[in-house]
Amino acid sequence: MEIRQANESDLTFAAALMIQTHAAHVRAYPHRYRPISDEDAETVLRERLEGEENLVVATQDDRRLGYAIFTTIDSPATGLLKSRRFCYLMQIGVDPGARGQGVGRALIRHVREICRQGGIAEIELDVWAFNTAGRRFFEKVGFDVCGTRMRASHTCRRTGDLVRPSSVPPVERQASRSSQLEGL
Ligand SMILES: CC(C)(COP(=O)(O)OP(=O)(O)OC[C@H]1O[C@@H](n2cnc3c(N)ncnc32)[C@H](O)[C@@H]1OP(=O)(O)O)[C@@H](O)C(=O)NCCC(=O)NCCS
């Protein structure tokens, strides 16, 4: 298996996978995620390709198997926090026909190696609670839960959500740099 930098010719493949994962997020959080077209998905990925993010593709015998997008974040010191530089994994996806064969693990290994070469010690990501498969995968490949974002809403009555009295408006959390990046 080879993992290489993506180029324009990989966008249709990656966009198709991204749309599948995105659709699951739209179903789980329709108040937050909006449906996107194939064209929108390619535009999002093209911006990643042309921006500061790394978009890599796993291939075997010229067949594309999966992709990952990651970026470096420099977080400045605040009154309470030290400055730090870390890698943020924005997206990872594997072709459904190639899952369970080590492609995702190979992509994570690649990201780790790039980080090691760049002197970056930590990789972080966000994964939604509903994505149990994704969470299990990340735990299997070496990620630990290092925090939990909690939410209360009177508009969402999904099982397990805390329901607030309807007279209390939902509290919008100040978005951090990483939460502005599209979730995995
Ligand atoms: C999550 C995903 C990237 C995993 O890719 P993959 O190529 O199938 O994963 P691998 O074959 O490399 O598996 C690595 C390890 O994770 C485990 N794993 C993978 N998918 C799993 C699942 N659904 N449930 C439990 N464990 C899983 C594997 O068993 C393996 O562990 P092992 O080596 O101890 O056997 C792939 O399923 C995917 O693209 N999902 C949709 C997109 C997505 O949810 N992205 C991430 C979160 S938003």
PDBQT file of the ligand as one rigid body, heavy atoms in Angstrom, charges set to zero:
ROOT
HETATM    1  C1  LIG A 201     -13.166   4.346  10.684  1.00  0.00    +0.000 C 
HETATM    2  C2  LIG A 201     -12.468   3.866   9.409  1.00  0.00    +0.000 C 
HETATM    3  C3  LIG A 201     -11.582   4.992   8.872  1.00  0.00    +0.000 C 
HETATM    4  C4  LIG A 201     -11.612   2.649   9.753  1.00  0.00    +0.000 C 
HETATM    5  O1  LIG A 201     -10.862   2.288   8.613  1.00  0.00    +0.000 OA
HETATM    6  P1  LIG A 201     -10.422   0.763   8.365  1.00  0.00    +0.000 P 
HETATM    7  O2  LIG A 201      -9.473   0.741   7.240  1.00  0.00    +0.000 OA
HETATM    8  O3  LIG A 201     -11.616  -0.092   8.236  1.00  0.00    +0.000 OA
HETATM    9  O4  LIG A 201      -9.680   0.411   9.734  1.00  0.00    +0.000 OA
HETATM   10  P2  LIG A 201      -8.519  -0.686   9.918  1.00  0.00    +0.000 P 
HETATM   11  O5  LIG A 201      -8.836  -1.889   9.082  1.00  0.00    +0.000 OA
HETATM   12  O6  LIG A 201      -7.193  -0.058   9.709  1.00  0.00    +0.000 OA
HETATM   13  O7  LIG A 201      -8.710  -1.045  11.447  1.00  0.00    +0.000 OA
HETATM   14  C5  LIG A 201      -7.778  -0.667  12.455  1.00  0.00    +0.000 C 
HETATM   15  C6  LIG A 201      -8.287  -1.209  13.766  1.00  0.00    +0.000 C 
HETATM   16  O8  LIG A 201      -9.548  -0.614  14.083  1.00  0.00    +0.000 OA
HETATM   17  C7  LIG A 201     -10.535  -1.616  14.262  1.00  0.00    +0.000 C 
HETATM   18  N1  LIG A 201     -11.779  -1.168  13.670  1.00  0.00    +0.000 N 
HETATM   19  C8  LIG A 201     -11.970  -0.641  12.454  1.00  0.00    +0.000 A 
HETATM   20  N2  LIG A 201     -13.270  -0.391  12.249  1.00  0.00    +0.000 NA
HETATM   21  C9  LIG A 201     -13.898  -0.783  13.375  1.00  0.00    +0.000 A 
HETATM   22  C10 LIG A 201     -15.267  -0.809  13.767  1.00  0.00    +0.000 A 
HETATM   23  N3  LIG A 201     -16.243  -0.380  12.954  1.00  0.00    +0.000 N 
HETATM   24  N4  LIG A 201     -15.574  -1.281  15.003  1.00  0.00    +0.000 NA
HETATM   25  C11 LIG A 201     -14.600  -1.737  15.827  1.00  0.00    +0.000 A 
HETATM   26  N5  LIG A 201     -13.287  -1.743  15.503  1.00  0.00    +0.000 NA
HETATM   27  C12 LIG A 201     -12.954  -1.288  14.286  1.00  0.00    +0.000 A 
HETATM   28  C13 LIG A 201     -10.024  -2.821  13.498  1.00  0.00    +0.000 C 
HETATM   29  O9  LIG A 201     -10.565  -4.021  14.026  1.00  0.00    +0.000 OA
HETATM   30  C14 LIG A 201      -8.538  -2.713  13.703  1.00  0.00    +0.000 C 
HETATM   31  O10 LIG A 201      -8.147  -3.238  14.945  1.00  0.00    +0.000 OA
HETATM   32  P3  LIG A 201      -7.184  -4.531  15.037  1.00  0.00    +0.000 P 
HETATM   33  O11 LIG A 201      -5.971  -4.158  14.227  1.00  0.00    +0.000 OA
HETATM   34  O12 LIG A 201      -6.940  -4.678  16.468  1.00  0.00    +0.000 OA
HETATM   35  O13 LIG A 201      -7.963  -5.618  14.395  1.00  0.00    +0.000 OA
HETATM   36  C15 LIG A 201     -13.506   3.439   8.321  1.00  0.00    +0.000 C 
HETATM   37  O14 LIG A 201     -14.405   2.516   8.898  1.00  0.00    +0.000 OA
HETATM   38  C16 LIG A 201     -14.316   4.587   7.772  1.00  0.00    +0.000 C 
HETATM   39  O15 LIG A 201     -13.939   5.173   6.762  1.00  0.00    +0.000 OA
HETATM   40  N6  LIG A 201     -15.457   4.923   8.381  1.00  0.00    +0.000 N 
HETATM   41  C17 LIG A 201     -16.325   6.003   7.911  1.00  0.00    +0.000 C 
HETATM   42  C18 LIG A 201     -15.722   7.376   8.152  1.00  0.00    +0.000 C 
HETATM   43  C19 LIG A 201     -15.501   7.633   9.614  1.00  0.00    +0.000 C 
HETATM   44  O16 LIG A 201     -16.299   7.276  10.460  1.00  0.00    +0.000 OA
HETATM   45  N7  LIG A 201     -14.347   8.284   9.879  1.00  0.00    +0.000 N 
HETATM   46  C20 LIG A 201     -13.817   8.496  11.200  1.00  0.00    +0.000 C 
HETATM   47  C21 LIG A 201     -14.612   9.164  12.211  1.00  0.00    +0.000 C 
HETATM   48  S1  LIG A 201     -15.515  10.539  11.744  1.00  0.00    +0.000 SA
ENDROOT
TORSDOF 0
